[in-house]
Amino acid sequence: MKEINKAIVAIDFPETEVDEMVRLINAATVIRCSASDSDTIRANLKDAEIAILGKGLSGLVESLGPDMRWIHCDAAGLDFLFCPALADREEICVTCSSGRSSKALSEHVIMFMLALNYQVNNIWESRKRREYSMPFLSTAKALFGQSAGILGCGSIARELAPRLKALGMNTIGFAKNTTELSGMDKIYHGEEGLRKLLTASDFIISTVALTDETYHLLNEERLSLLKPTSYVVNISRGSIIDEPALIKCLQEGKIAGAGLDTFEQEPLEKESPLWTLPNVVMTPHVTPPQPDKHEVSLKVILDNIRNYRNEEPLRNVYKSYYRFSGKK
């Protein structure tokens, strides 16, 4: 079993849970502090081998010493983990708590899909006018039998695909490496595969991580491939979509609508046309908390501590292709 000389645990979990982390790490020296105690964290990163952090790596990478081998950040996203100073430190493994909200996020997607399908914005306006007749609903279709194209086959897609199959939908995935996923009818790869997904889907759902490769994955040219009756749903990162191009499509009726939880600039600027477009349903980058979110985060951390000491593969490892260099 691997011996650890020094570790830092800077995470604001209950004391008994931090005690369990420290027990499993079993290092000669363990520094415990709050996730917000940046001075203590920086000072001890210089000679630590592992670090369990409650926040990201912003402002900390320059403090990493030569002994550092594993850093865990208790956050779901991967795009914030990349920074140029870390690119050349291939000996350092970085992990995160991706997947801790996947069940709730999959429900969030379905909420958008139902809201768009049943035109809840129009329903609300008719209700305010006390109009019992809602003829626009005559054009609505059940989700049953429609096709959902899911960009990304990670933790959200693993929860979403079986739920959509339970609703009787056809499910199509797009991924870099994944070839099979429970609940997914087929998975496409590469540019040709992406174009097939976009032309075949009634709902295009972004669950993919933001990287240099996926920045503006849905650009003007690819958005032009969508059916005029299709909807776009974004539950991942705003910059997956070229927002001005999406707005243009929505304004010109080139697609039926969009459900958006993330935006290229957050908070969304008050001047954005997205606020007033009748075919858009929005939430402010927030998903209702998943009851077991904390437990999932804790399990990832404890599993990874055991795996590290046993010199086994870690969960939720940051890969080089996840890097996002901050394009605007």
Secondary structure, 3 states (H helix, E strand, C coil): CCCCCEEEEECCCCHHHHHHHHHHHCCCEEEEECCCCHHHHHHHHCCCCEEEECCCCCCCHHHCCCCCCEEEECCCCCHHHCCHHHHCCCCCEEEECCCCCHHHHHHHHHHHHHHHHCCHHHHHHHHHCCCCCCHHHHHCCCCCCCEEEEECCCHHHHHHHHHHHHCCCEEEEECCCCCCCCCCCEEECHHHHHHHHHHHCCEEEECCCCCCCCCCCECHHHHCCCCCCCEEEECCCHHHECHHHHHHHHHCCCCCEEEECCCCCCCCCCCCHHHCCCCEEECCCCCCCCCCHHHHHHHHHHHHHHHHHCCCCCCCECCHHHCCCCCC
